[in-house]
């Protein structure tokens, strides 16, 4: 018997070669985010940079999930889990002072009730509804990083996840476990894969220096 590839798989387009492969510089991204004029886009980017959520998790975030100096991340909905059951990550994210200042200034103007989605769609047909995954990536590409040079990369919401992981491990004495807990990876092997993607920056630096 000869096994053939699925026709659906055959018809899939290859991934673009310019997709995000490396984390960005944390401090440069932070400085850029703080310069964004739109308060909601600025808060969105800053929360993404600090907490490193999956794109589905940032869309699920409610106003009440930011409390007591911490950001609680709702885990992605899993198959078989009752819709009404809310499960949070084991480790809430401490809010640094600079982000707390952004939150205090922005949340006062956003007029969100406790159970409202923190980030809501601005599409004319879905005003006030939950921000979708496509919407989140659109914000990143067309508002957060618009006009910013990211050579060889197309920034997405996942860019923040890789960036904060790279920064935490680099400043935490190469403690991969710190990155694993922050990103809620089940296996340290996944975290290692994330950080191996930054090897290209090391190679570029060596080539430039030598």
N, C-alpha and C positions, 0 to 999 in steps of 0.2 A: 504494500500500500504506500502510495506517495502522498505526503502531506504538502498542501499548497498554502501559500500566504493568503490571508483574508483579502478579498478585493477592496474592502474598506481601507485596510492598511496600505494597500498598494496605491490607492488614490490620494493618500494624505500628502500634503505639501511638506517639504522638509522645513525644519526650524530655521528661521533667519539667522545668518551668521553674525548679525550685529546685535543679538540679544545681550542683556546684561550678564557679564561673566565674572566681574570683579566687584568687590565693595568699593564705595567711594570714601574719600577722606572725611571722617566724622566731623571734625572741627570746621572744615570748609562748608560742608552741607549745613551744619548748625547755623553758621553765620549767614548763609544764604536764606535759610528758612525764616530767620528773625527779621529779614529785610522785606519779606513779602507784604504787600499792602493789604490784601484781603484778609480780615481777621480769621474767618473760618478756615480758609486754605492754610494760613499760617499755623493755626492750632492743629489742623489735620497732619501737616508735615512734621510738626514737633512731636506730637504723640506717636506717630509712626517711627520717628527716629529714636526715641527713648525706649519705647516698649517693644518694637520689632514684631508686631503681630502679623499673622497670616492675613491676606486680604479679606477673607471671609470673616475673620475675627474683628477687624476694625469696622466692618459694616454692621456687625452685631452689637457693637458697643453702645451702651445706654448712658444717659447722664448720671444715673445713680452708681455707675461702675467706677466713678472717680470720687473717692471719699477717704478722708482721714490721711491724706498724704500718699495715697497709693492708687494705682490703676489696676483694677481687677479685669482680667481678660477672660471673656466667655469663650469656651472651647468650641471649635467648629461642630456643627450638628453632625452626629454620626448615625449611620443607618441602624435602625432598630431602637434608637433612643426616643422616648416619649417627647413630643414637641414641647410640653409644658415643663419638662425637667431642665433646669439650668445648671450647667457644670462649669466651674471656673478652673483656671490653671492652678496648680498647687502653690506656685510662688507669685504673689502679687508684685507689681513693679513699683518700687519707690519713686516718688516724683522729685527730681532735683529742683533746687531753688529757682533756677532760671526758667524752667518749664512751669513751675507754680505761678510765677509772675505772668506768663503768657496766658495761663488758664484763668487766673483771677480777672484779667482785663477783658478776655474774650467771652467767657461764659456768662458774664453779666449782661452782655448785649445779645446773646443768641436766643434767649427766652425759651429754654427747654424745660419741660416738666421732668420729674424724677425718672419716669419710665420711658421718656421719649428717646428715640435714637439720637445719639450725639451728633452724627453727621448724616445729613439728609440730602436727598436729590434736589438739584436745582433745575432739572429738565422741566419744561413748561407743562408736560403731561403728568408729572409725578412730584409736583411741589409738596414738600412735607413728608414724602414717603421715605422709606429706608434707602440709603445709598447702596447701589448695587456694586458687584465686583468690577464690572466694566466701567461703571461710573468712577470708582476709586482709581482705577488705572488711568482713566481719562484725566482726572484731576492731577495726577502725578505728571503725566506727559504734557498736558496743555496749560497747566497753571503752576504747579510746583517747580518744575524744571524747564519751563518755557524760556528760551533764550540763553540757557546755561549749556556750556560745552561739556559733553561727556563722551570723549573720543572712543569710538568703537563700541558704544553701548546705547541701548534704548532703555532709559530708566522706567521701571514699573514699581508698583507698591512693594514688590519683593526686594527691590534694591535696598530699602531701609533695613530690612531684616538681615541681609548680609552685612551691611555697613555697621550696624550696632554690634553684631556678633564679632566682627573683626576688631572693632575698637575695644570691646570688653576684654577679649582674650589678650590683646596686645598690651593693654594697661593693667591687666590683672595677673601678670607674671606667666603668660601662656597657659593659663588654667582653662583647659577645654571644658571642664565640668561647669564652670561659670557660664560659658556660652550655651551649653546644653540646657541648663536650668532656665536661663533667660528666654530662650526660644521655645522651650517646652518640647524639646526633642526626646523621643523615647530612647534613642540609642546615641551614644557618644560618637558612633561612626558617622552619623548624619552630620554632626557638628564638624567633624574632621573634613568631610567633603566640602562644606561651606568654606572653610578656611583655606583649603588647598587651592581654591579658585583664586586666591589673592597672590599665589606664587608668581603670577605674571608680572606683578609690580616689582617683586624682588629681582626678577630677571632683567627687567627694564633698567632698574637702578644699577645693577652690576655692569650691564653693557655700557651705560652712560659714564660710569666712573672709571672703567677699565678700557 
